[in-house]
Amino acid sequence: QVHLVESGGGLVQAGGSLRVSCVASGRTISRSSMGWFRQAPGKARELVAVISGGGATTYTAQSVKGRFTISRDNAKNTVSLQMNSLEPEDTAVYYCATINGNYWGKGTLVTVSS
């Protein structure tokens, strides 16, 4: 079993930055590809970014490309998402998950004010 806990969400003005992190417990996630997803009010959950187990390969959705960066620290069993140049459209609950969908955190709310 893997328990994922996100943190770092909050309220920020448009143009600002936030860093959300996800700490895993229960077992190591160093071999697991991990993803950040988000779900805005009234919208479907969408994939934001993915990082491979070793961290060498990443994917970032077009909607956040150039603004968001996914990273991981396997020694700390954590995955992070650095979010810059935030826009009101980025307002959502952000979730981390193993990319196979087996394990999800409960999410952290990011609110971007205009």
Secondary structure in CASP SS format (residue, H / E / C, confidence):
PFRMAT SS
TARGET T0000
AUTHOR 0000-0000-0000
METHOD secondary structure of the structure
MODEL  1
Q C 1.00
V C 1.00
H E 1.00
L E 1.00
V E 1.00
E E 1.00
S E 1.00
G C 1.00
G C 1.00
G E 1.00
L E 1.00
V E 1.00
Q E 1.00
A C 1.00
G C 1.00
G C 1.00
S C 1.00
L E 1.00
R E 1.00
V E 1.00
S E 1.00
C E 1.00
V E 1.00
A E 1.00
S E 1.00
G C 1.00
R C 1.00
T C 1.00
I C 1.00
S C 1.00
R C 1.00
S C 1.00
S C 1.00
M E 1.00
G E 1.00
W E 1.00
F E 1.00
R E 1.00
Q E 1.00
A C 1.00
P C 1.00
G C 1.00
K C 1.00
A C 1.00
R C 1.00
E E 1.00
L E 1.00
V E 1.00
A E 1.00
V E 1.00
I E 1.00
S C 1.00
G C 1.00
G C 1.00
G C 1.00
A C 1.00
T C 1.00
T E 1.00
Y E 1.00
T E 1.00
A C 1.00
Q C 1.00
S C 1.00
V C 1.00
K C 1.00
G C 1.00
R C 1.00
F E 1.00
T E 1.00
I E 1.00
S E 1.00
R E 1.00
D E 1.00
N C 1.00
A C 1.00
K C 1.00
N C 1.00
T E 1.00
V E 1.00
S E 1.00
L E 1.00
Q E 1.00
M E 1.00
N C 1.00
S C 1.00
L C 1.00
E C 1.00
P H 1.00
E H 1.00
D H 1.00
T C 1.00
A E 1.00
V E 1.00
Y E 1.00
Y E 1.00
C E 1.00
A E 1.00
T E 1.00
I C 1.00
N C 1.00
G C 1.00
N C 1.00
Y C 1.00
W E 1.00
G C 1.00
K C 1.00
G C 1.00
T E 1.00
L E 1.00
V E 1.00
T E 1.00
V E 1.00
S E 1.00
S C 1.00
END
